[in-house]
Amino acid sequence: MSLKKISKIQPDKFEFNKINLEIANKTILNYPDGKQQSAVMALLYLAQRQNDNWIPLSAMKYIAKFLSMPYIKVYEVATFYTMYNLAPVGKYFFQICTTTPCMIRGSNKLVEVCKKNISKNESEISNNGKYSWMEVECLGACVNAPMLQINDDYYEDLDSEKLKEIIDKINNNKTPKPGSYRDRVNTEPEKIRKTLLGNKNA
């Protein structure tokens, strides 16, 4: 798993647009007086969504001033949490879980699909500017492994063929359905097996 790198290309300026400025001010009201700096994570995420899914240094400086806190503290938060992207990503950002449960269930095959159909290297935007991918730590759906996240949606119970179908749908301007790709509801046993009622190999 590679380390996140800060983009060498940085915009000179960032500020919240009118809608996000209103959201930011409302967000701060959720915290007690004197604790407004606790909103830093929410504001970083807001900045990321406004800026094509990544956070430039100018946004960190803007948020530091917005919350009256040292820039280095905002920088520490942004660089610590994997939910924040510090360099441009594709319009469709694939995050592949390669932690142990997903690895055992074949996440390496999902990585190979991304290398073949998106870009050879992790965190590299595809030639058409539409995609990028990276390996990440646990996304919290271990029982539905292997799985990945595309932007805000989760795709579970995958294999290489199903992931290729997802990419093909996006290429054809269709929206792939999130959730299980083995037709499970949430984390129910496959084929409606009743695991405590005598079924073998459940």
BAVEX-847649 format. One line per 10 residues: their letters; for each residue y, z, x of N, C-alpha, C. Coordinates in nm, 2 decimals, padded with zeros to 4 digits. Atoms other than C-alpha are relative to their C-alpha. Layout:
% BAVEX-847649
A> Y Z X Y Z X Y Z X ~ ...
***
This chain:
% BAVEX-847649
MSLKKISKIQ> -00.12 00.00 00.08 00.00 00.00 00.00 00.12 00.00 00.09 ~ -00.12 00.02 -00.08 00.33 -00.11 00.15 00.11 00.10 -00.04 ~ -00.11 -00.08 00.03 00.64 00.10 00.18 00.11 -00.08 -00.07 ~ -00.11 00.07 00.07 00.94 00.01 -00.04 00.11 -00.02 00.11 ~ -00.11 00.04 -00.10 01.21 -00.17 00.16 00.13 -00.03 -00.08 ~ -00.13 00.03 00.06 01.58 -00.18 00.08 00.04 -00.14 00.03 ~ -00.04 00.14 -00.02 01.71 -00.53 00.03 00.11 -00.01 00.10 ~ -00.10 00.02 -00.10 01.91 -00.67 00.31 00.12 -00.07 -00.06 ~ -00.11 00.07 00.07 02.12 -00.87 00.06 00.04 00.10 -00.11 ~ -00.05 -00.10 00.10 02.34 -00.63 -00.14 00.13 -00.05 -00.06
PDKFEFNKIN> -00.13 00.03 00.07 02.61 -00.69 -00.40 00.11 00.11 00.05 ~ -00.11 -00.09 -00.05 02.95 -00.54 -00.30 00.04 00.10 -00.11 ~ -00.05 -00.08 00.11 03.01 -00.38 -00.64 -00.10 00.02 -00.11 ~ 00.08 -00.03 00.12 02.83 -00.22 -00.93 00.07 00.10 -00.09 ~ -00.05 -00.10 00.10 02.95 -00.05 -01.25 -00.08 -00.02 -00.13 ~ 00.07 00.02 00.13 02.79 00.01 -01.59 00.08 -00.09 -00.09 ~ -00.07 00.08 00.10 02.87 -00.24 -01.85 00.03 00.09 -00.12 ~ -00.05 -00.08 00.10 03.03 -00.12 -02.17 -00.11 00.08 -00.08 ~ 00.11 -00.06 00.07 02.70 -00.05 -02.35 -00.06 00.11 00.08 ~ 00.06 -00.10 -00.09 02.54 00.13 -02.06 00.09 00.12 00.04
LEIANKTILN> -00.09 -00.11 -00.03 02.85 00.33 -01.99 00.00 00.10 -00.11 ~ 00.01 -00.09 00.12 02.83 00.47 -02.34 -00.13 00.08 00.00 ~ 00.13 -00.06 -00.01 02.46 00.54 -02.29 00.00 00.11 00.10 ~ -00.01 -00.10 -00.11 02.53 00.72 -01.96 00.08 00.12 -00.04 ~ -00.08 -00.12 00.04 02.80 00.94 -02.11 -00.08 00.08 -00.10 ~ 00.08 -00.07 00.10 02.57 01.03 -02.40 -00.12 00.08 00.07 ~ 00.11 -00.06 -00.08 02.29 01.10 -02.15 00.04 00.13 00.07 ~ -00.05 -00.12 -00.07 02.50 01.35 -01.96 00.01 00.12 -00.09 ~ -00.01 -00.11 00.10 02.56 01.55 -02.28 -00.13 00.07 -00.02 ~ 00.13 -00.07 00.02 02.19 01.63 -02.28 -00.02 00.12 00.09
YPDGKQQSAV> 00.02 -00.11 -00.10 02.24 01.87 -01.99 00.11 00.10 -00.01 ~ -00.10 -00.11 00.01 02.41 02.21 -01.98 00.12 -00.02 00.10 ~ -00.12 00.01 -00.09 02.76 02.24 -01.82 -00.04 00.04 00.14 ~ 00.03 -00.03 -00.14 02.73 02.23 -01.45 -00.13 -00.06 00.05 ~ 00.13 00.06 -00.03 02.39 02.06 -01.46 00.00 -00.15 -00.02 ~ -00.01 00.15 00.03 02.51 01.70 -01.52 -00.07 -00.08 00.10 ~ 00.06 00.08 -00.10 02.37 01.59 -01.19 -00.15 -00.02 -00.02 ~ 00.14 00.02 00.04 02.02 01.63 -01.34 -00.02 -00.13 -00.07 ~ 00.01 00.12 00.07 02.09 01.31 -01.52 -00.02 -00.12 00.10 ~ 00.00 00.10 -00.10 02.06 01.12 -01.19 -00.12 -00.10 -00.02
MALLYLAQRQ> 00.11 00.09 00.01 01.71 00.98 -01.26 00.02 -00.09 -00.12 ~ -00.02 00.09 00.12 01.80 00.85 -01.61 00.11 -00.10 00.03 ~ -00.11 00.09 -00.03 02.12 00.69 -01.48 -00.05 -00.11 00.10 ~ 00.06 00.10 -00.09 01.93 00.52 -01.19 -00.08 -00.10 -00.07 ~ 00.09 00.09 00.07 01.68 00.38 -01.43 00.09 -00.09 -00.09 ~ -00.09 00.08 00.08 01.97 00.26 -01.65 00.06 -00.11 00.08 ~ -00.06 00.10 -00.10 02.13 00.09 -01.35 -00.10 -00.11 00.03 ~ 00.10 00.09 -00.04 01.80 -00.07 -01.26 -00.02 -00.11 -00.11 ~ 00.02 00.09 00.11 01.76 -00.22 -01.61 00.11 -00.10 -00.01 ~ -00.12 00.09 00.01 02.11 -00.36 -01.61 00.00 -00.10 00.11
NDNWIPLSAM> -00.01 00.08 -00.12 02.07 -00.51 -01.26 -00.13 -00.08 00.03 ~ 00.12 00.09 -00.01 01.76 -00.74 -01.32 -00.11 00.08 00.07 ~ 00.11 -00.08 -00.04 01.52 -00.45 -01.25 -00.01 00.04 00.14 ~ 00.00 -00.07 -00.13 01.63 -00.33 -00.91 00.14 00.07 00.02 ~ -00.12 -00.09 -00.02 01.89 -00.08 -00.78 00.06 -00.03 00.14 ~ -00.07 00.02 -00.13 02.14 -00.19 -00.51 00.07 00.13 00.05 ~ -00.06 -00.12 -00.06 02.31 00.06 -00.28 00.13 00.02 -00.07 ~ -00.13 -00.02 00.07 02.64 00.00 -00.47 -00.02 00.08 -00.13 ~ 00.03 -00.07 00.12 02.48 00.13 -00.78 -00.03 00.15 00.03 ~ 00.02 -00.14 -00.04 02.37 00.45 -00.60 00.13 00.07 00.03
KYIAKFLSMP> -00.13 -00.05 -00.03 02.72 00.50 -00.48 00.08 00.02 -00.12 ~ -00.07 -00.01 00.12 02.86 00.44 -00.82 -00.05 00.12 -00.08 ~ 00.06 -00.11 00.07 02.62 00.69 -00.98 00.04 00.13 00.07 ~ -00.04 -00.13 -00.07 02.70 00.95 -00.71 00.15 00.04 -00.04 ~ -00.13 -00.03 00.04 03.07 00.92 -00.80 00.00 00.04 -00.15 ~ 00.00 -00.03 00.14 02.99 00.92 -01.17 -00.05 00.14 -00.03 ~ 00.05 -00.14 00.02 02.80 01.25 -01.14 00.06 00.10 00.09 ~ -00.06 -00.09 -00.10 03.02 01.40 -00.87 -00.10 00.07 00.09 ~ 00.11 -00.06 -00.09 02.73 01.45 -00.63 00.00 -00.09 00.13 ~ 00.01 00.08 -00.12 02.67 01.34 -00.27 -00.08 -00.12 -00.01
YIKVYEVATF> 00.07 00.13 00.01 02.56 00.98 -00.23 -00.14 00.02 00.06 ~ 00.13 -00.01 -00.06 02.27 01.09 00.00 -00.10 00.06 -00.10 ~ 00.10 -00.06 00.10 02.12 01.30 -00.29 -00.05 -00.11 -00.10 ~ 00.04 00.11 00.08 02.12 00.99 -00.51 -00.10 -00.09 00.07 ~ 00.09 00.08 -00.08 01.97 00.79 -00.23 -00.14 00.06 00.02 ~ 00.13 -00.07 -00.01 01.70 01.05 -00.18 -00.09 -00.02 -00.12 ~ 00.08 00.01 00.12 01.59 01.03 -00.54 -00.04 -00.15 -00.02 ~ 00.04 00.14 00.01 01.60 00.65 -00.55 -00.11 -00.05 00.09 ~ 00.10 00.05 -00.10 01.39 00.61 -00.24 -00.13 00.08 -00.01 ~ 00.12 -00.08 00.02 01.14 00.89 -00.34 -00.09 -00.05 -00.11
YTMYNLAPVG> 00.09 00.03 00.12 01.02 00.77 -00.68 -00.03 -00.15 00.00 ~ 00.04 00.13 00.00 00.82 00.46 -00.71 00.04 -00.08 -00.12 ~ -00.05 00.07 00.12 00.96 00.37 -01.05 00.13 -00.08 00.03 ~ -00.12 00.07 -00.04 01.28 00.25 -00.87 -00.03 -00.11 00.10 ~ 00.02 00.11 -00.09 01.29 -00.09 -00.71 00.13 -00.01 00.08 ~ -00.11 00.01 -00.09 01.52 -00.12 -00.41 00.03 -00.14 00.05 ~ -00.02 00.14 -00.04 01.50 -00.49 -00.37 -00.03 -00.09 -00.13 ~ 00.02 00.08 00.12 01.50 -00.78 -00.62 -00.15 -00.03 -00.02 ~ 00.13 00.03 00.04 01.18 -00.84 -00.81 00.00 -00.12 -00.10 ~ 00.01 00.11 00.10 01.06 -01.12 -01.04 00.04 00.04 -00.14
KYFFQICTTT> -00.03 -00.03 00.14 01.15 -01.15 -01.40 -00.12 00.07 -00.07 ~ 00.13 -00.07 00.04 00.78 -01.05 -01.46 -00.05 00.07 00.12 ~ 00.03 -00.08 -00.11 00.71 -00.76 -01.23 -00.14 00.06 -00.02 ~ 00.14 -00.05 00.01 00.33 -00.69 -01.18 -00.02 00.12 00.09 ~ 00.03 -00.12 -00.09 00.24 -00.34 -01.06 -00.15 00.03 -00.02 ~ 00.15 -00.01 00.01 -00.13 -00.32 -00.99 -00.04 00.14 00.06 ~ 00.05 -00.13 -00.05 -00.29 00.02 -00.97 -00.12 -00.02 00.09 ~ 00.11 00.01 -00.09 -00.51 00.05 -00.67 -00.05 00.13 00.05 ~ 00.06 -00.13 -00.03 -00.59 00.42 -00.68 -00.15 00.00 -00.03 ~ 00.15 00.00 -00.01 -00.96 00.52 -00.66 -00.06 -00.05 -00.13
PCMIRGSNKL> 00.07 00.05 00.12 -01.07 00.47 -01.03 00.02 -00.15 -00.02 ~ -00.02 00.14 00.02 -00.91 00.13 -01.05 -00.06 -00.08 00.11 ~ 00.06 00.06 -00.12 -01.03 00.04 -00.70 -00.15 -00.02 -00.02 ~ 00.15 00.01 00.03 -01.39 00.12 -00.80 -00.03 -00.10 -00.10 ~ 00.03 00.09 00.11 -01.36 -00.09 -01.11 00.05 -00.14 00.03 ~ -00.03 00.14 -00.04 -01.23 -00.40 -00.92 00.14 -00.04 00.01 ~ -00.15 00.04 -00.01 -00.85 -00.38 -00.88 00.02 -00.09 00.12 ~ -00.01 00.10 -00.11 -00.90 -00.57 -00.55 00.00 -00.14 -00.05 ~ 00.01 00.13 00.06 -00.99 -00.87 -00.76 00.13 -00.04 -00.07 ~ -00.13 00.03 00.06 -00.66 -00.84 -00.95 00.10 -00.03 00.10
VEVCKKNISK> -00.10 00.03 -00.12 -00.47 -00.83 -00.62 -00.02 -00.14 00.04 ~ 00.02 00.14 -00.05 -00.64 -01.15 -00.52 00.05 -00.10 -00.10 ~ -00.06 00.09 00.09 -00.54 -01.32 -00.84 00.15 -00.01 00.02 ~ -00.14 00.00 -00.02 -00.18 -01.22 -00.78 00.04 -00.07 00.13 ~ -00.02 00.07 -00.13 -00.20 -01.34 -00.42 -00.01 -00.16 -00.02 ~ 00.02 00.14 00.02 -00.33 -01.68 -00.54 00.10 -00.06 -00.10 ~ -00.08 00.06 00.11 -00.11 -01.73 -00.85 00.14 00.04 00.00 ~ -00.14 -00.05 00.00 00.21 -01.54 -00.77 00.06 -00.02 00.13 ~ -00.05 00.01 -00.14 00.28 -01.50 -00.40 -00.10 00.06 00.09 ~ 00.10 -00.05 -00.10 00.07 -01.45 -00.09 00.02 00.14 00.04
NESEISNNGK> -00.03 -00.14 -00.05 00.25 -01.13 00.00 00.06 00.09 -00.11 ~ -00.05 -00.10 00.09 00.32 -00.82 -00.19 00.16 00.01 00.01 ~ -00.15 -00.01 00.01 00.69 -00.77 -00.30 00.07 -00.12 00.04 ~ -00.06 00.13 -00.03 00.76 -01.14 -00.24 00.01 -00.08 -00.14 ~ -00.02 00.07 00.12 00.91 -01.33 -00.53 -00.06 -00.14 00.00 ~ 00.07 00.13 00.00 00.72 -01.64 -00.64 00.10 -00.11 00.02 ~ -00.08 00.11 -00.03 00.85 -01.98 -00.56 00.09 -00.04 -00.12 ~ -00.08 00.03 00.12 00.97 -02.03 -00.92 00.10 00.11 -00.04 ~ -00.09 -00.11 00.03 01.15 -01.70 -00.91 -00.04 00.09 -00.12 ~ 00.04 -00.06 00.12 00.96 -01.58 -01.21 -00.08 00.13 00.01
YSWMEVECLG> 00.09 -00.11 -00.02 00.71 -01.33 -01.07 00.02 00.07 00.14 ~ 00.03 -00.07 -00.12 00.65 -01.07 -00.81 -00.10 00.11 -00.03 ~ 00.10 -00.10 00.02 00.38 -00.81 -00.76 00.00 00.10 00.12 ~ 00.02 -00.09 -00.10 00.30 -00.50 -00.57 -00.11 00.10 -00.04 ~ 00.09 -00.11 00.03 00.03 -00.23 -00.54 00.07 00.13 -00.02 ~ -00.06 -00.13 00.03 00.11 00.11 -00.69 -00.10 00.10 -00.01 ~ 00.09 -00.11 00.02 -00.04 00.45 -00.72 -00.02 00.02 -00.15 ~ 00.05 -00.02 00.13 -00.19 00.58 -01.04 00.10 -00.02 -00.11 ~ -00.09 00.03 00.12 -00.04 00.45 -01.37 -00.05 00.08 -00.12 ~ 00.04 -00.09 00.11 -00.23 00.71 -01.58 -00.09 -00.06 -00.10
ACVNAPMLQI> 00.10 00.06 00.09 -00.49 00.49 -01.75 -00.13 -00.01 00.06 ~ 00.12 00.01 -00.08 -00.79 00.57 -01.53 -00.12 -00.04 -00.08 ~ 00.12 00.02 00.08 -01.04 00.56 -01.81 -00.01 -00.15 -00.05 ~ 00.00 00.14 00.04 -00.93 00.20 -01.89 00.02 -00.09 00.13 ~ -00.01 00.08 -00.13 -00.95 00.08 -01.52 -00.09 -00.12 00.00 ~ -00.12 00.02 -00.08 -00.87 -00.16 -01.37 00.12 -00.04 -00.10 ~ -00.11 00.04 00.09 -00.52 -00.20 -01.52 00.12 -00.02 00.09 ~ -00.13 00.02 -00.07 -00.17 -00.30 -01.43 00.11 00.01 -00.10 ~ -00.12 00.00 00.08 00.18 -00.28 -01.56 00.09 -00.12 00.03 ~ -00.10 00.11 -00.01 00.41 -00.58 -01.63 00.12 00.04 -00.07
NDDYYEDLDS> -00.12 -00.05 00.05 00.76 -00.47 -01.68 -00.02 00.13 -00.07 ~ 00.01 -00.13 00.07 00.74 -00.20 -01.95 -00.14 00.01 -00.07 ~ 00.12 00.00 00.07 00.39 -00.29 -02.08 -00.12 00.02 00.09 ~ 00.12 -00.03 -00.07 00.04 -00.18 -01.98 -00.11 -00.09 -00.04 ~ 00.11 00.09 00.03 -00.26 -00.42 -01.96 -00.13 00.07 00.07 ~ 00.11 -00.09 -00.05 -00.60 -00.24 -01.93 -00.13 -00.07 -00.02 ~ 00.13 00.06 00.00 -00.97 -00.31 -01.89 -00.01 -00.14 00.04 ~ -00.01 00.14 -00.05 -00.90 -00.62 -01.69 -00.11 -00.04 00.09 ~ 00.07 00.06 -00.11 -01.09 -00.85 -01.47 00.08 -00.12 00.05 ~ -00.08 00.11 -00.05 -00.98 -01.15 -01.27 00.03 -00.11 -00.10
EKLKEIIDKI> -00.02 00.11 00.09 -01.03 -01.40 -01.55 00.10 00.04 -00.11 ~ -00.10 -00.04 00.10 -00.83 -01.19 -01.80 00.14 00.00 00.05 ~ -00.13 00.00 -00.06 -00.55 -01.15 -01.56 00.06 -00.14 00.01 ~ -00.04 00.14 -00.01 -00.54 -01.52 -01.50 00.05 -00.05 -00.14 ~ -00.04 00.04 00.13 -00.52 -01.57 -01.88 00.14 00.05 -00.03 ~ -00.13 -00.06 00.03 -00.22 -01.33 -01.90 00.11 -00.08 00.07 ~ -00.10 00.08 -00.08 -00.04 -01.53 -01.62 00.02 -00.13 -00.07 ~ -00.01 00.13 00.07 -00.12 -01.86 -01.80 00.08 00.01 -00.13 ~ -00.07 -00.01 00.13 00.02 -01.73 -02.13 00.15 00.01 00.04 ~ -00.14 -00.02 -00.03 00.35 -01.62 -01.96 00.05 -00.14 00.05
NNNKTPKPGS> -00.04 00.14 -00.04 00.36 -01.97 -01.79 00.03 -00.09 -00.11 ~ -00.02 00.08 00.12 00.34 -02.12 -02.13 00.10 00.06 -00.10 ~ -00.10 -00.07 00.09 00.62 -01.90 -02.27 -00.06 00.07 -00.12 ~ 00.06 -00.08 00.10 00.38 -01.69 -02.47 00.00 00.14 00.05 ~ 00.00 -00.14 -00.03 00.37 -01.31 -02.48 -00.14 00.05 -00.01 ~ 00.13 -00.06 00.01 00.04 -01.16 -02.38 00.00 00.14 -00.06 ~ 00.01 -00.13 00.06 -00.07 -00.86 -02.58 -00.03 00.11 00.10 ~ 00.03 -00.11 -00.09 -00.06 -00.53 -02.40 -00.12 00.07 -00.06 ~ 00.12 -00.08 00.04 -00.35 -00.28 -02.42 -00.13 -00.05 00.06 ~ 00.13 00.02 -00.05 -00.72 -00.31 -02.37 -00.04 -00.15 -00.01
YRDRVNTEPE> 00.06 00.14 00.00 -00.88 -00.65 -02.28 -00.15 00.00 -00.01 ~ 00.14 -00.01 00.05 -01.22 -00.53 -02.39 -00.01 00.05 -00.14 ~ 00.00 -00.02 00.14 -01.11 -00.48 -02.74 -00.02 00.15 -00.04 ~ 00.01 -00.14 00.03 -01.11 -00.10 -02.72 00.14 00.05 -00.07 ~ -00.12 -00.06 00.05 -00.86 00.11 -02.92 00.02 00.13 00.08 ~ -00.03 -00.11 -00.09 -00.70 00.35 -02.68 -00.11 00.02 00.11 ~ 00.11 -00.03 -00.10 -00.98 00.51 -02.48 -00.14 00.02 -00.07 ~ 00.13 -00.02 00.07 -01.26 00.49 -02.73 -00.12 -00.06 00.07 ~ 00.11 00.06 -00.07 -01.61 00.42 -02.61 -00.02 -00.14 -00.04 ~ 00.02 00.14 00.03 -01.70 00.05 -02.59 -00.11 -00.01 -00.11
KIRKTLLGNK> 00.10 00.03 00.11 -01.90 -00.09 -02.89 -00.02 00.12 -00.09 ~ 00.00 -00.12 00.09 -01.82 00.23 -03.08 -00.12 00.09 00.03 ~ 00.11 -00.09 -00.04 -02.09 00.42 -02.89 00.04 00.14 -00.03 ~ -00.02 -00.15 00.02 -02.12 00.79 -02.99 -00.07 00.07 00.11 ~ 00.05 -00.05 -00.13 -02.16 00.94 -02.65 -00.08 00.13 -00.01 ~ 00.06 -00.13 00.01 -02.28 01.28 -02.77 -00.12 00.00 -00.11 ~ 00.10 00.01 00.10 -02.53 01.16 -03.03 -00.13 -00.08 00.04 ~ 00.13 00.05 -00.05 -02.83 01.04 -02.82 00.00 -00.14 00.06 ~ 00.00 00.13 -00.06 -02.72 00.70 -02.70 -00.02 00.01 00.15 ~ 00.03 00.00 -00.14 -02.86 00.63 -02.36 00.10 -00.08 00.08
NA> -00.09 00.07 -00.09 -02.64 00.52 -02.07 00.14 -00.02 -00.06 ~ -00.13 00.01 00.06 -02.33 00.60 -02.26 00.11 00.03 00.10
***
